[in-house]
Amino acid sequence: MNEGLKHIKKSQLGFSLIEMMIVLVIIATISAVAYPSYGSFQRNRETEYFIRTFQKDIVHMQQKAVNENRIYNLSIDNENHIYEIRGNGSKKPVKKIFPKHIWFESYSMLLAVQFNQNGNISRAGTIYIHSANTSYKMVFQLGKGKFYVEKQ
């Protein structure tokens, strides 16, 4: 009977210090390995979100050009991490900030896009959008202002 009580008391003592230290070392090792990839994952998600938002802003700008019967311009400022959308004759431009790890590169067109009153782009070309570890190619085609983005 005494042996049964000893067994119950021993099981109620909990974990030993060595067992706790082993668990903490395992958790610390996993955290140290996972943390750098989490930062990269977060930047990639932020970049993808920015690309989608940027595309929507361009489509919206094109629609406003047609609906308001005026020319709309988008200009990109890499130095200040801002792009600006302005309608001819409008008083206040729309300024949007983009993340610091993203930058634009002009390839076959300037870092500016212009839509006329019919929704047509004034000049076709390609712009590259770079982030820390990925690049995107944004191609503007002649015609009805069609464009597409593809990951490089």
N, CA and C atoms as an extended XYZ file, in Angstrom:
456
Properties=species:S:1:pos:R:3:atomname:S:1:resname:S:1:resid:I:1 pbc="F F F"
N         0.812       -1.187        0.000 N   MET     1
C         0.000        0.000        0.000 CA  MET     1
C         0.859        1.255        0.000 C   MET     1
N         1.935        1.304        0.726 N   ASN     2
C         2.847        2.438        0.725 CA  ASN     2
C         3.441        2.662       -0.660 C   ASN     2
N         3.689        1.548       -1.380 N   GLU     3
C         4.266        1.646       -2.719 CA  GLU     3
C         3.300        2.375       -3.657 C   GLU     3
N         2.020        2.159       -3.557 N   GLY     4
C         1.014        2.833       -4.375 CA  GLY     4
C         0.963        4.330       -4.091 C   GLY     4
N         1.103        4.721       -2.842 N   LEU     5
C         1.102        6.139       -2.485 CA  LEU     5
C         2.341        6.844       -3.018 C   LEU     5
N         3.479        6.159       -2.968 N   LYS     6
C         4.705        6.753       -3.493 CA  LYS     6
C         4.543        7.015       -4.996 C   LYS     6
N         3.899        6.088       -5.696 N   HIS     7
C         3.718        6.224       -7.133 CA  HIS     7
C         2.803        7.413       -7.457 C   HIS     7
N         1.760        7.605       -6.685 N   ILE     8
C         0.832        8.718       -6.910 CA  ILE     8
C         1.530       10.040       -6.627 C   ILE     8
N         2.273       10.123       -5.554 N   LYS     9
C         2.956       11.358       -5.202 CA  LYS     9
C         4.012       11.710       -6.249 C   LYS     9
N         4.716       10.729       -6.767 N   LYS    10
C         5.766       10.976       -7.748 CA  LYS    10
C         5.170       11.500       -9.058 C   LYS    10
N         4.009       11.007       -9.465 N   SER    11
C         3.398       11.443      -10.713 CA  SER    11
C         2.826       12.855      -10.584 C   SER    11
N         2.573       13.313       -9.370 N   GLN    12
C         2.030       14.644       -9.177 CA  GLN    12
C         3.113       15.717       -9.074 C   GLN    12
N         4.366       15.341       -9.082 N   LEU    13
C         5.456       16.296       -8.941 CA  LEU    13
C         5.625       17.153      -10.200 C   LEU    13
N         5.286       16.669      -11.381 N   GLY    14
C         5.414       17.435      -12.622 CA  GLY    14
C         6.694       17.095      -13.360 C   GLY    14
N         7.126       18.020      -14.199 N   PHE    15
C         8.310       17.793      -15.026 CA  PHE    15
C         9.569       18.149      -14.259 C   PHE    15
N        10.641       17.467      -14.607 N   SER    16
C        11.921       17.792      -13.989 CA  SER    16
C        12.526       18.998      -14.709 C   SER    16
N        13.513       19.596      -14.104 N   LEU    17
C        14.181       20.764      -14.677 CA  LEU    17
C        14.834       20.419      -16.013 C   LEU    17
N        15.416       19.264      -16.112 N   ILE    18
C        16.086       18.848      -17.349 CA  ILE    18
C        15.064       18.693      -18.479 C   ILE    18
N        13.911       18.114      -18.189 N   GLU    19
C        12.870       17.966      -19.217 CA  GLU    19
C        12.397       19.341      -19.704 C   GLU    19
N        12.220       20.264      -18.795 N   MET    20
C        11.802       21.617      -19.171 CA  MET    20
C        12.865       22.308      -20.020 C   MET    20
N        14.128       22.133      -19.662 N   MET    21
C        15.221       22.749      -20.416 CA  MET    21
C        15.287       22.183      -21.840 C   MET    21
N        15.075       20.887      -21.977 N   ILE    22
C        15.095       20.259      -23.307 CA  ILE    22
C        13.973       20.821      -24.169 C   ILE    22
N        12.792       20.957      -23.610 N   VAL    23
C        11.656       21.509      -24.355 CA  VAL    23
C        11.943       22.954      -24.752 C   VAL    23
N        12.495       23.750      -23.861 N   LEU    24
C        12.800       25.146      -24.173 CA  LEU    24
C        13.869       25.256      -25.266 C   LEU    24
N        14.869       24.388      -25.239 N   VAL    25
C        15.901       24.396      -26.279 CA  VAL    25
C        15.292       24.040      -27.631 C   VAL    25
N        14.389       23.072      -27.659 N   ILE    26
C        13.737       22.681      -28.915 CA  ILE    26
C        12.888       23.840      -29.454 C   ILE    26
N        12.135       24.490      -28.607 N   ILE    27
C        11.299       25.629      -29.031 CA  ILE    27
C        12.174       26.781      -29.525 C   ILE    27
N        13.264       27.071      -28.827 N   ALA    28
C        14.159       28.155      -29.239 CA  ALA    28
C        14.799       27.861      -30.598 C   ALA    28
N        15.178       26.612      -30.823 N   THR    29
C        15.792       26.223      -32.099 CA  THR    29
C        14.793       26.367      -33.244 C   THR    29
N        13.581       25.905      -33.048 N   ILE    30
C        12.554       26.022      -34.081 CA  ILE    30
C        12.254       27.499      -34.364 C   ILE    30
N        12.172       28.306      -33.340 N   SER    31
C        11.904       29.738      -33.519 CA  SER    31
C        13.035       30.423      -34.277 C   SER    31
N        14.269       30.081      -33.956 N   ALA    32
C        15.419       30.694      -34.624 CA  ALA    32
C        15.458       30.343      -36.106 C   ALA    32
N        15.028       29.150      -36.450 N   VAL    33
C        15.017       28.729      -37.850 CA  VAL    33
C        13.823       29.348      -38.578 C   VAL    33
N        12.682       29.443      -37.943 N   ALA    34
C        11.459       29.905      -38.597 CA  ALA    34
C        11.373       31.419      -38.733 C   ALA    34
N        11.978       32.182      -37.848 N   TYR    35
C        11.817       33.632      -37.848 CA  TYR    35
C        12.294       34.299      -39.142 C   TYR    35
N        13.486       34.000      -39.664 N   PRO    36
C        13.897       34.639      -40.930 CA  PRO    36
C        12.944       34.330      -42.081 C   PRO    36
N        12.426       33.104      -42.157 N   SER    37
C        11.495       32.795      -43.245 CA  SER    37
C        10.173       33.521      -43.054 C   SER    37
N         9.782       33.794      -41.839 N   TYR    38
C         8.543       34.516      -41.605 CA  TYR    38
C         8.658       35.952      -42.130 C   TYR    38
N         9.802       36.586      -41.909 N   GLY    39
C        10.016       37.942      -42.421 CA  GLY    39
C         9.935       37.981      -43.931 C   GLY    39
N        10.536       37.012      -44.585 N   SER    40
C        10.489       36.916      -46.044 CA  SER    40
C         9.054       36.662      -46.509 C   SER    40
N         8.360       35.777      -45.821 N   PHE    41
C         6.964       35.471      -46.141 CA  PHE    41
C         6.108       36.730      -46.032 C   PHE    41
N         6.326       37.497      -44.979 N   GLN    42
C         5.538       38.703      -44.756 CA  GLN    42
C         5.807       39.735      -45.851 C   GLN    42
N         7.077       39.913      -46.267 N   ARG    43
C         7.397       40.844      -47.355 CA  ARG    43
C         6.753       40.402      -48.669 C   ARG    43
N         6.773       39.088      -48.940 N   ASN    44
C         6.147       38.576      -50.167 CA  ASN    44
C         4.651       38.847      -50.175 C   ASN    44
N         3.992       38.627      -49.045 N   ARG    45
C         2.548       38.891      -48.959 CA  ARG    45
C         2.260       40.385      -49.150 C   ARG    45
N         3.079       41.226      -48.544 N   GLU    46
C         2.905       42.671      -48.668 CA  GLU    46
C         3.105       43.106      -50.132 C   GLU    46
N         4.085       42.507      -50.813 N   THR    47
C         4.332       42.814      -52.221 CA  THR    47
C         3.160       42.386      -53.083 C   THR    47
N         2.653       41.187      -52.872 N   GLU    48
C         1.512       40.701      -53.650 CA  GLU    48
C         0.283       41.577      -53.425 C   GLU    48
N         0.067       41.984      -52.199 N   TYR    49
C        -1.057       42.878      -51.887 CA  TYR    49
C        -0.885       44.211      -52.608 C   TYR    49
N         0.342       44.749      -52.595 N   PHE    50
C         0.599       46.018      -53.276 CA  PHE    50
C         0.343       45.890      -54.784 C   PHE    50
N         0.800       44.805      -55.399 N   ILE    51
C         0.624       44.614      -56.846 CA  ILE    51
C        -0.873       44.601      -57.185 C   ILE    51
N        -1.659       43.863      -56.405 N   ARG    52
C        -3.114       43.820      -56.651 CA  ARG    52
C        -3.741       45.208      -56.491 C   ARG    52
N        -3.357       45.926      -55.460 N   THR    53
C        -3.893       47.268      -55.223 CA  THR    53
C        -3.497       48.222      -56.344 C   THR    53
N        -2.247       48.130      -56.784 N   PHE    54
C        -1.749       48.982      -57.864 CA  PHE    54
C        -2.532       48.722      -59.154 C   PHE    54
N        -2.776       47.465      -59.464 N   GLN    55
C        -3.568       47.118      -60.648 CA  GLN    55
C        -4.982       47.700      -60.550 C   GLN    55
N        -5.595       47.567      -59.395 N   LYS    56
C        -6.949       48.097      -59.206 CA  LYS    56
C        -6.974       49.619      -59.349 C   LYS    56
N        -5.933       50.280      -58.847 N   ASP    57
C        -5.860       51.733      -58.986 CA  ASP    57
C        -5.760       52.148      -60.452 C   ASP    57
N        -5.010       51.394      -61.238 N   ILE    58
C        -4.867       51.714      -62.665 CA  ILE    58
C        -6.201       51.513      -63.386 C   ILE    58
N        -6.878       50.415      -63.101 N   VAL    59
C        -8.181       50.163      -63.728 CA  VAL    59
C        -9.172       51.257      -63.312 C   VAL    59
N        -9.163       51.625      -62.053 N   HIS    60
C       -10.055       52.683      -61.557 CA  HIS    60
C        -9.746       54.014      -62.244 C   HIS    60
N        -8.463       54.311      -62.409 N   MET    61
C        -8.050       55.537      -63.076 CA  MET    61
C        -8.557       55.559      -64.525 C   MET    61
N        -8.455       54.431      -65.195 N   GLN    62
C        -8.924       54.324      -66.581 CA  GLN    62
C       -10.445       54.543      -66.651 C   GLN    62
N       -11.163       53.945      -65.732 N   GLN    63
C       -12.616       54.113      -65.707 CA  GLN    63
C       -13.013       55.559      -65.430 C   GLN    63
N       -12.301       56.220      -64.530 N   LYS    64
C       -12.582       57.631      -64.242 CA  LYS    64
C       -12.307       58.502      -65.460 C   LYS    64
N       -11.264       58.167      -66.228 N   ALA    65
C       -10.955       58.932      -67.442 CA  ALA    65
C       -12.131       58.874      -68.414 C   ALA    65
N       -12.723       57.703      -68.569 N   VAL    66
C       -13.860       57.540      -69.476 CA  VAL    66
C       -15.102       58.227      -68.904 C   VAL    66
N       -15.401       57.977      -67.646 N   ASN    67
C       -16.621       58.510      -67.028 CA  ASN    67
C       -16.614       60.032      -66.916 C   ASN    67
N       -15.454       60.600      -66.622 N   GLU    68
C       -15.363       62.051      -66.441 CA  GLU    68
C       -14.939       62.773      -67.716 C   GLU    68
N       -14.646       62.006      -68.750 N   ASN    69
C       -14.241       62.560      -70.054 CA  ASN    69
C       -13.038       63.502      -69.906 C   ASN    69
N       -12.018       63.030      -69.203 N   ARG    70
C       -10.794       63.808      -69.035 CA  ARG    70
C        -9.578       62.891      -69.033 C   ARG    70
N        -8.422       63.449      -69.237 N   ILE    71
C        -7.163       62.691      -69.249 CA  ILE    71
C        -6.723       62.464      -67.811 C   ILE    71
N        -6.276       61.242      -67.524 N   TYR    72
C        -5.750       60.900      -66.198 CA  TYR    72
C        -4.307       60.436      -66.326 C   TYR    72
N        -3.483       60.889      -65.389 N   ASN    73
C        -2.062       60.534      -65.368 CA  ASN    73
C        -1.706       59.845      -64.059 C   ASN    73
N        -0.812       58.886      -64.153 N   LEU    74
C        -0.232       58.241      -62.974 CA  LEU    74
C         1.275       58.424      -63.087 C   LEU    74
N         1.891       58.953      -62.054 N   SER    75
C         3.351       59.105      -62.052 CA  SER    75
C         3.914       58.432      -60.801 C   SER    75
N         5.098       57.857      -60.972 N   ILE    76
C         5.725       57.076      -59.903 CA  ILE    76
C         7.000       57.779      -59.449 C   ILE    76
N         7.146       57.927      -58.145 N   ASP    77
C         8.332       58.547      -57.556 CA  ASP    77
C         9.014       57.522      -56.648 C   ASP    77
N        10.052       56.857      -57.175 N   ASN    78
C        10.762       55.832      -56.400 CA  ASN    78
C        11.461       56.403      -55.173 C   ASN    78
N        11.956       57.619      -55.292 N   GLU    79
C        12.725       58.215      -54.207 CA  GLU    79
C        11.884       58.409      -52.948 C   GLU    79
N        10.645       58.853      -53.133 N   ASN    80
C         9.753       59.095      -51.997 CA  ASN    80
C         8.765       57.960      -51.765 C   ASN    80
N         8.846       56.902      -52.592 N   HIS    81
C         7.959       55.736      -52.488 CA  HIS    81
C         6.485       56.150      -52.561 C   HIS    81
N         6.185       56.962      -53.572 N   ILE    82
C         4.821       57.455      -53.765 CA  ILE    82
C         4.462       57.332      -55.239 C   ILE    82
N         3.206       56.969      -55.493 N   TYR    83
C         2.676       57.169      -56.843 CA  TYR    83
C         1.461       58.066      -56.723 C   TYR    83
N         1.275       58.867      -57.783 N   GLU    84
C         0.261       59.915      -57.755 CA  GLU    84
C        -0.650       59.778      -58.964 C   GLU    84
N        -1.943       59.871      -58.731 N   ILE    85
C        -2.940       59.820      -59.795 CA  ILE    85
C        -3.614       61.185      -59.862 C   ILE    85
N        -3.614       61.749      -61.064 N   ARG    86
C        -4.164       63.098      -61.234 CA  ARG    86
C        -4.976       63.164      -62.517 C   ARG    86
N        -6.143       63.750      -62.410 N   GLY    87
C        -6.965       64.014      -63.587 CA  GLY    87
C        -6.732       65.433      -64.053 C   GLY    87
N        -6.618       65.637      -65.361 N   ASN    88
C        -6.450       66.999      -65.882 CA  ASN    88
C        -7.644       67.844      -65.477 C   ASN    88
N        -7.350       68.971      -64.879 N   GLY    89
C        -8.423       69.855      -64.432 CA  GLY    89
C        -8.875       69.569      -63.010 C   GLY    89
N        -8.437       68.468      -62.412 N   SER    90
C        -8.826       68.194      -61.024 CA  SER    90
C        -7.882       68.934      -60.092 C   SER    90
N        -8.389       69.334      -58.962 N   LYS    91
C        -7.620       70.169      -58.057 CA  LYS    91
C        -6.609       69.383      -57.221 C   LYS    91
N        -7.016       68.226      -56.777 N   LYS    92
C        -6.180       67.504      -55.810 CA  LYS    92
C        -5.832       66.112      -56.336 C   LYS    92
N        -4.531       65.790      -56.447 N   PRO    93
C        -4.156       64.440      -56.885 CA  PRO    93
C        -4.323       63.429      -55.743 C   PRO    93
N        -4.445       62.163      -56.109 N   VAL    94
C        -4.492       61.085      -55.124 CA  VAL    94
C        -3.075       60.547      -55.005 C   VAL    94
N        -2.515       60.608      -53.801 N   LYS    95
C        -1.160       60.119      -53.572 CA  LYS    95
C        -1.233       58.846      -52.744 C   LYS    95
N        -0.491       57.846      -53.184 N   LYS    96
C        -0.449       56.574      -52.459 CA  LYS    96
C         1.002       56.208      -52.187 C   LYS    96
N         1.246       55.742      -50.992 N   ILE    97
C         2.588       55.334      -50.584 CA  ILE    97
C         2.749       53.846      -50.856 C   ILE    97
N         3.906       53.459      -51.383 N   PHE    98
C         4.178       52.035      -51.547 CA  PHE    98
C         5.340       51.634      -50.634 C   PHE    98
N         5.422       50.337      -50.279 N   PRO    99
C         6.416       49.870      -49.303 CA  PRO    99
C         7.859       50.185      -49.716 C   PRO    99
N         8.710       50.369      -48.732 N   LYS   100
C        10.110       50.743      -48.950 CA  LYS   100
C        10.902       49.672      -49.691 C   LYS   100
N        10.495       48.410      -49.582 N   HIS   101
C        11.264       47.344      -50.242 CA  HIS   101
C        10.848       47.145      -51.710 C   HIS   101
N         9.962       47.999      -52.206 N   ILE   102
C         9.502       47.912      -53.602 CA  ILE   102
C        10.027       49.118      -54.369 C   ILE   102
N        10.484       48.877      -55.607 N   TRP   103
C        10.879       49.972      -56.482 CA  TRP   103
C        10.524       49.632      -57.921 C   TRP   103
N        10.311       50.670      -58.707 N   PHE   104
C         9.908       50.536      -60.106 CA  PHE   104
C        11.109       50.801      -61.006 C   PHE   104
N        11.112       50.130      -62.156 N   GLU   105
C        12.158       50.342      -63.150 CA  GLU   105
C        11.475       50.580      -64.500 C   GLU   105
N        11.828       51.687      -65.137 N   SER   106
C        11.267       51.930      -66.465 CA  SER   106
C        12.053       51.077      -67.453 C   SER   106
N        11.344       50.446      -68.343 N   TYR   107
C        11.991       49.600      -69.334 CA  TYR   107
C        11.765       50.192      -70.720 C   TYR   107
N        10.557       50.090      -71.230 N   SER   108
C        10.275       50.653      -72.541 CA  SER   108
C         9.280       51.812      -72.451 C   SER   108
N         9.042       52.271      -71.245 N   MET   109
C         8.203       53.454      -71.042 CA  MET   109
C         8.652       54.152      -69.775 C   MET   109
N         8.308       55.422      -69.658 N   LEU   110
C         8.661       56.178      -68.464 CA  LEU   110
C         7.854       55.663      -67.280 C   LEU   110
N         8.214       56.115      -66.105 N   LEU   111
C         7.464       55.722      -64.907 CA  LEU   111
C         6.209       56.586      -64.788 C   LEU   111
N         5.431       56.568      -65.855 N   ALA   112
C         4.192       57.326      -65.910 CA  ALA   112
C         3.241       56.636      -66.882 C   ALA   112
N         1.952       56.693      -66.564 N   VAL   113
C         0.915       56.101      -67.403 CA  VAL   113
C        -0.140       57.180      -67.616 C   VAL   113
N        -0.627       57.281      -68.852 N   GLN   114
C        -1.655       58.280      -69.142 CA  GLN   114
C        -2.781       57.636      -69.938 C   GLN   114
N        -4.007       57.868      -69.479 N   PHE   115
C        -5.198       57.415      -70.189 CA  PHE   115
C        -5.947       58.642      -70.713 C   PHE   115
N        -6.409       58.560      -71.965 N   ASN   116
C        -7.191       59.664      -72.520 CA  ASN   116
C        -8.669       59.471      -72.197 C   ASN   116
N        -9.508       60.343      -72.736 N   GLN   117
C       -10.938       60.340      -72.414 CA  GLN   117
C       -11.647       59.065      -72.867 C   GLN   117
N       -11.074       58.350      -73.819 N   ASN   118
C       -11.684       57.104      -74.302 CA  ASN   118
C       -11.187       55.880      -73.535 C   ASN   118
N       -10.304       56.082      -72.580 N   GLY   119
C        -9.757       54.963      -71.820 CA  GLY   119
C        -8.567       54.311      -72.497 C   GLY   119
N        -8.077       54.921      -73.578 N   ASN   120
C        -6.899       54.384      -74.266 CA  ASN   120
C        -5.628       54.908      -73.620 C   ASN   120
N        -4.625       54.062      -73.580 N   ILE   121
C        -3.337       54.467      -73.022 CA  ILE   121
C        -2.595       55.295      -74.067 C   ILE   121
N        -1.852       56.292      -73.618 N   SER   122
C        -1.170       57.175      -74.562 CA  SER   122
C         0.082       56.526      -75.149 C   SER   122
N         0.714       55.641      -74.393 N   ARG   123
C         1.937       55.016      -74.874 CA  ARG   123
C         2.046       53.609      -74.295 C   ARG   123
N         2.269       52.637      -75.165 N   ALA   124
C         2.444       51.248      -74.717 CA  ALA   124
C         3.868       51.071      -74.196 C   ALA   124
N         4.070       50.058      -73.385 N   GLY   125
C         5.413       49.778      -72.892 CA  GLY   125
C         5.392       48.861      -71.681 C   GLY   125
N         6.573       48.722      -71.099 N   THR   126
C         6.763       47.806      -69.969 CA  THR   126
C         7.425       48.526      -68.806 C   THR   126
N         6.940       48.216      -67.623 N   ILE   127
C         7.533       48.699      -66.371 CA  ILE   127
C         7.817       47.470      -65.517 C   ILE   127
N         8.968       47.439      -64.880 N   TYR   128
C         9.287       46.357      -63.937 CA  TYR   128
C         9.074       46.851      -62.514 C   TYR   128
N         8.508       45.973      -61.710 N   ILE   129
C         8.299       46.254      -60.292 CA  ILE   129
C         9.138       45.238      -59.529 C   ILE   129
N        10.087       45.727      -58.743 N   HIS   130
C        10.999       44.860      -58.009 CA  HIS   130
C        10.719       44.950      -56.511 C   HIS   130
N        10.870       43.816      -55.856 N   SER   131
C        10.854       43.818      -54.394 CA  SER   131
C        12.128       43.109      -53.956 C   SER   131
N        12.253       42.845      -52.678 N   ALA   132
C        13.485       42.273      -52.142 CA  ALA   132
C        13.879       40.968      -52.830 C   ALA   132
N        12.919       40.099      -53.128 N   ASN   133
C        13.279       38.813      -53.717 CA  ASN   133
C        12.426       38.389      -54.906 C   ASN   133
N        11.575       39.267      -55.424 N   THR   134
C        10.794       38.933      -56.618 CA  THR   134
C        10.706       40.151      -57.531 C   THR   134
N        10.419       39.882      -58.785 N   SER   135
C        10.205       40.946      -59.769 CA  SER   135
C         8.936       40.649      -60.551 C   SER   135
N         8.272       41.708      -60.963 N   TYR   136
C         7.054       41.608      -61.758 CA  TYR   136
C         7.224       42.470      -62.998 C   TYR   136
N         6.673       41.992      -64.084 N   LYS   137
C         6.696       42.741      -65.337 CA  LYS   137
C         5.269       43.209      -65.618 C   LYS   137
N         5.089       44.518      -65.766 N   MET   138
C         3.783       45.092      -66.061 CA  MET   138
C         3.836       45.614      -67.492 C   MET   138
N         3.017       45.024      -68.358 N   VAL   139
C         3.028       45.358      -69.780 CA  VAL   139
C         1.730       46.071      -70.129 C   VAL   139
N         1.858       47.272      -70.704 N   PHE   140
C         0.714       48.051      -71.169 CA  PHE   140
C         0.658       47.920      -72.682 C   PHE   140
N        -0.497       47.510      -73.190 N   GLN   141
C        -0.661       47.299      -74.623 CA  GLN   141
C        -1.456       48.444      -75.227 C   GLN   141
N        -1.213       48.688      -76.519 N   LEU   142
C        -2.004       49.697      -77.224 CA  LEU   142
C        -3.438       49.216      -77.367 C   LEU   142
N        -4.317       50.131      -77.580 N   GLY   143
C        -5.717       49.757      -77.727 CA  GLY   143
C        -6.523       50.311      -76.582 C   GLY   143
N        -7.354       49.508      -76.008 N   LYS   144
C        -8.270       49.948      -74.955 CA  LYS   144
C        -7.631       49.964      -73.565 C   LYS   144
N        -6.339       50.239      -73.503 N   GLY   145
C        -5.694       50.369      -72.206 CA  GLY   145
C        -5.510       49.064      -71.470 C   GLY   145
N        -5.430       47.984      -72.210 N   LYS   146
C        -5.229       46.676      -71.580 CA  LYS   146
C        -3.814       46.592      -71.023 C   LYS   146
N        -3.675       45.917      -69.913 N   PHE   147
C        -2.353       45.654      -69.344 CA  PHE   147
C        -2.417       44.354      -68.573 C   PHE   147
N        -1.237       43.779      -68.355 N   TYR   148
C        -1.168       42.574      -67.533 CA  TYR   148
C         0.123       42.589      -66.737 C   TYR   148
N         0.127       41.806      -65.677 N   VAL   149
C         1.281       41.701      -64.789 CA  VAL   149
C         1.655       40.237      -64.695 C   VAL   149
N         2.932       39.955      -64.845 N   GLU   150
C         3.397       38.583      -64.659 CA  GLU   150
C         4.632       38.575      -63.773 C   GLU   150
N         4.677       37.539      -62.940 N   LYS   151
C         5.796       37.372      -62.024 CA  LYS   151
C         6.991       36.847      -62.801 C   LYS   151
N         8.153       37.397      -62.554 N   GLN   152
C         9.377       36.984      -63.258 CA  GLN   152
C        10.112       35.914      -62.486 C   GLN   152
